[in-house]
Amino acid sequence: MTGPVRTERRGAVLEVTLDRPKANAIDLVTSRLMGDVFRDFRDDATLRVAIVTGAGDKFFCPGWDLKAAADGDAVDGDYGVGGFGGLQELRDLNKPVIAAVNGICCGGGLELALSADIILAADHATFALPEIRSGTLADAASIKLPKRIPYHIAMEMLLTGRWIDAEEAARWGLVNHLYPAKDLMTESRNLGDRLASGPPLVYAAIKEVVRQAEDMTFQDAMNRITKRQFPTVDALYSSEDQLEGARAFSEKRDPVWRGK
């Protein structure tokens, strides 16, 4: 796939590259395209992991395209099946997603990264939520960021629009690992391949439990797990992969995961 959203399949890993010069900003059309890409990734049983990144070495994504907004794109317009950027409101996405942040990551771009499960960043990347300076709300970040990093740091970013560099982002746990820019995609692909070789039914169960348990008490979530009331947990406990894991352990060999 070409255009503002480029895709490349590498085995069971799908690479999604936002490519809208000059800054990889997202307008309504691009957001809808991204939603279609991630929906198809979700629904394709042969794909196990996605990596999302930006084209070039300066911008990951600055978020909403203000020039498109000035030309008529409504801020409350149709972002597509997955909401803004295709990820943050996509239902039942039970596969790992890696964000490879290759440069400036701010506003809705930071919200896009926060929608991934693992964030890897180039050591020159920078992060901010500058919406406050234009008198608007960083909506998804206001919900997610205080749960991901220390509350007071998140609130400072939201209330002031302060920029932080990659080292500070790593210090607060906003990103998992930093790499030299030249190594970012290699390391992201290595991680993608490692995840793609893992048990997809377990990944699905992990993602559903983490997502649903956020609004539950510990005991309520545990009860739903033990009673197999999460669809992904029920599928896992009834699967051939569950038996394969035990057999492989007892036979001292690597398991062969089939996702069923």
Secondary structure, 3 states (H helix, E strand, C coil): CCCCEEEEEECCEEEEEECCCCCCCECHHHHHHHHHHHHHHHHCCCCCEEEEEECCCCEEECCECHHHHHCCCCCCCCCCCCCHHHCCCCCCCCCCEEEEECCEEECHHHHHHHCCCEEEEECCCEEECHHHHHCCCCHHHHHHHHHHCCHHHHHHHHHHCCCEEHHHHHHCCCCCEEECHHHHHHHHHHHHHHHHCCCHHHHHHHHHHHHHHCCCCHHHHHHHHHCCCCHHHHHHHCCHHHHHHHHHHHCCCCCCCCCC
